[in-house]
Amino acid sequence: MAPCGRGRCQSLVIAAAFLAQLCHGHAARLYSSQDSVTILEAEGVKGLLGNSSAAWVVEFYSSWCGHCVNYAPTWKALARDVKEWELAIRIGVMDCADEKNFAICAEYGIHFYPTFRYFKALATQFTTGENYKGPNRELETIRQIMVDFLQNHTSTNKPPACPVLSTASSSSVLSLLGKHQKHYTAVIFEKEFSYVGREVILDLMQYENIIVKRVLDTDKKLMEKLGIHSVPSCYLFYPNGSHGLIYMQKPLRSFFSSYLKSLSGVTKRPSSQYNAPVRQKDEAMSLIKPWKYFDRSKVYMADLESGLHYLLRVELASHKILEGPELSTLKDFITVLSKLFPGQQPAVKLLETLQEWLVSLPLDKIPYNAILDLVNNKMRISGMFLTNRVEWVGCQGSQPQYRGYPCSLWTLFHTLTVQAATHPTIIRGTVNIPLCAGCNQHIVDRFILKVLDRHWHSKCLKCGDCQKQLTEKCYSRGDSVYCKEDFFKRFGRKCAACQQGIPPTQVVRRAQDFVYHLQCFACIVCKRQLATGDEFYLMEDSRLVCKGDYEVAKQREAETNAKRPRTTITAKQLETLKNAYNNSPKPARHVREQLSSETGLDMRVVQVWFQNRRAKEKRLKKDAGRQRWGQYFRNIKRSRASSKSDKDSTQDDGVASDAEVSFTDEHSIPDMGHPNVMYRSMNDSSPGLGRQAASNGGFSIDGVLPHSLRSNSPYSVPRSPASLQAIQSHPPLMSGLVYQDTSLGILAQGGGQGMGQALRVLGGNGPSSDLSTDSSGGYPDFPASPASWLDEVEHTQF
C-alpha cells in the first residue's frame, strides 16, 4: 500500500466525518436469555407493548454502539434489581442493529442509541412510547423514574397488579392499634421526596401475608404517638395485635425489604409467565458461524461491499428525511465513493448513478425511501447492483460482537485514502477543504470543529481572554469565542459587591435589585457572611451592614455629636474676649484659665475662639494688602506730578475721600441691642470683610441690617490719616458694635473724642496700617516697600 501524503488526504476529511457520524453498530449479542431482561423481537412486539397488563421500559440499542456496550452491565443490574416489580413494570431490550428488527425500530422512530422508551399498560392503540432524555442514566435514577412512571398512570391504564403507592392516612394507621388481623402491616415513615417507601411496596408486591403502606413525616401527631423520631423508619403491626418500631442498622430500602421478606408466614406468590418472544440460547449459539482463514495482508472486497451495504441500507435509514448539513455531508461522501471506491463495476455504477441523482436533484429535503429505492434499483437499470447480505472475511471476529461492521467501515476509509494518494487528479477540485478560522490553514485533522459557521482546528479553538483550549463547550458573543468562566465574567450578571460576573449555575443571594456571590454577601464592617434570617441594612452604594454593626455605628455617631455641642457666647463674654485679644492675640495658659473663670466658658472654647480670631485676622490682612495697596500705588503712578496738591486740596476743603467710611441709613442707638453670638466649630466659616455674606453681601451688626460701604472703597479704609479727620464721631454706634464675624479686625488708632476704646485711628504723615501685626497692641508704620510687609504676596500683583 502506498503511503498517504498530507495534501492528498485532504479530500477525505468530510468522508471521515460522515463515517464517524454514521458508525452506530451491528448485531452483536449484548443480552441473552440468562439475563433478567426480556429480549424483544420484531415478531409480535407491537402486540406485547401495546396491550400488556404491565408497563414496559425498553432500551433500543445497537450492538456496535460503544455507549450501548458500556451501558449493558448497568441495564442488566437494573433488571435484576427490579425483577420483583415485573407484575407492574418490566425491563426489555431490542437490538436495532439486527436487520430483522430494523424495520420495527424505524417505525418506533429510533435514530440514536441507546434510546429509552416507557410504554404504559393496557394501551389500546399503537404508540411509540415516552422518551427519556435525561443525562443521568444511573441505576438509582432510572429506578426512581420507573416509580414516577407507575404513579402517573391513570385509573384506566394502571397495571392491575400494581399496589397503591400513594400515602396512607393517619386514621387508617391508628385503626390498626390493638387489632387482630390475618397479615402483617408495615408502615414506612419517610420524607416527601423519598422513594424508599414506594420501592419497598413494589419489592413486596408478590409476597403474601404482608401489606406495606407509607406515611410522610409531616404527620407529626402520628409519629409522636407511635414514638418515631427519625425517618425513614419502619413500624410493624403483627397479626396478633402487637406493634412496634423495627430497628434497622441502616435505614435503606434493601434492609427494609429483606427484613419484611424474612418474617414468619410471608411467602412469595407463584409468578405468572409471560409469553414474550425471546431469543433462546441454542438459537444464539447457532448464529456463530465457523471461522474462515484469511490473509491479514490483504483487503477483501466482501468486507468493503458488506460495509457499504450496511451503511446505505441500515445506518442511513435511521434518518427518515435528509436535509441541511446531513444531506450536504451525504452528497460529499457519495461523491468521494463514486470516484475512489475500488469495487466491482456494478457497485461503482450504482454509486455514480446515486451521485448524479443527488447533485442534480434541486431539493432541500430528500426522503430516505427515495434513496433506498435507488440503492435497491427499483427502476431496474441494467448493470447496477449492490449486495444485500453481510459476509465478513478479513473483518470477522472470534465472537459475533467483535470486528464486523466497524472494521469494514475503517477499512473502507483507509482504502479511499490510498486511492486518493494513488490517483490525486481524480479527486482534485471535487471537495472544498475547509480553512481554519484561527490559523487560516486547511484542516486535515480527523475531527473538525465548527463554531459560528466557521471551521477550526481543535488546537486553534481557544478562549479569547484566557487562551484556554476549548474542548467541551464554548460561548460566543459577536465574533469572539470564550470559555464559560470568562464569558460570564464579561457579559453575565455582575455581583454588586465585587463587580465580577456570576455564572447562571452559581447560587446567589439577592437584596432588592442587587445580586451577590455567597462569599460577597457579607457585612463590610465585621466581614461576617450573612446567612438566611440575618437582619442587615442595605446602603446606597449596595454595601451591606449587619444590624449589630449598624446600631453600634449610629450610637457612636450620636455620642460624637453629643460631645461637641454648639456654644452660645453672650455680648458680655464677647467683650471680655475682645479686650483680652487686644492685649495679647496669643495669651498664655494662665490667661486663658482666668478668662474661662471670668466668662464661665470652657477652656477649649476660649482656646478655639482665639485660634479662629487669629486665623481670620491674618486672612483679612492678606486680602486688604493685595487690594488696598495695589490701588494705592496705581494712583501714585497716575498722579505723581500732582500728588502733593491733591493732598493739600483734600485737607483744605475737608471733603471726604473715596476711602472714607460712609455709614448710610443708620439706626438709632436705642434700637441696637446686644444679641448673643453662636459659637461654632473650627470647620464653620464666617464671611470676611468685603466678601459676600448673608443676603446683601455685608456683615451684621447686633441684629440690624449691614451698612453699605462706598463702591469705590472696597474696605472703607481711608487712603491717608488726614482723611479720617473728617469723619464725624459716633460714640454710641462704635461702643455697641458687635461683629458676627469674630475675625474682623478693622480698627483705628488715636481717634476723635467721641470714639470708644474699640476704635483707634492711625496718626502720622505717611501711609499707615489699620491692622495689628503683633501682640503688643501698637500699630507701627508700614515699611517703604509693600512687598516686604506682605511677605506672602507676589510683586506682580502690585
Secondary structure, 3 states (H helix, E strand, C coil): CCCCCCHHHHHHHHHHHHHHHHCCCCCCCCCCCCCCCEECCCCCHHHHHHCCCCEEEEEEECCCCHHHHHHHHHHHHHHHHCHHHCCCEEEEEEECCCHHHHHHHHHCCCCCCCEEEEECCCCCCCCCCEEECCCCCCHHHHHHHHHHHHHCCCCCCCCCCCCCCCCCCHHHHHCCCCCCCCCEEEEEEECCCCCHHHHHHHHCCCECCEEEEEEECCCHHHHHHHCCCCCCEEEEECCCCCEEEECCCCCCHHHHHHHHHCCCCCCECCCCCCCCCCCCHHHHHHCCCCCCCCCCCCCCHHHHHHHHHHHHHHHHHHCCEEECHHHHHHHHHHHHHHHHCCCCHHHHHHHHHHHHHHHHCCCCEEEHHHHHHHHCCCCCCCCCCCCCCCCCCCCCCCCCCCCCHHHHHHHHHHHHHHHHHHCHHHHCCCCCCCEECCCCCECCCCCCEEECCEEECCCCCECCCCCCECCCCCEEECCEEECHHHHHHHHCEECCCCCCEECCCCCEEEECCEEEECCCCECCCCCCECCCCCCEEECCCCCEEEHHHHHHHHHHHHHHHHHCCCEEECHHHHHHHHHHHHHCCCCCHHHHHHHHHHHCCCHHHHHHHHHHHHHHHHHHHHHHHHHHHHHHHHHHHHCCCCHHHHHHHHHHHCCCCCCCCCCCCCCCHHHCCCCCEEECCCCCCCCCCCCCCCCCCCCCECCECCCCCCCCCCCCCCCCHHHHHHCCCCHHHHHCCCECCCCCCCCCCCCCCCCCCCCCCCCCCCCECCCCCCCCCCCCECCCCHHHHCCCCCHHHC
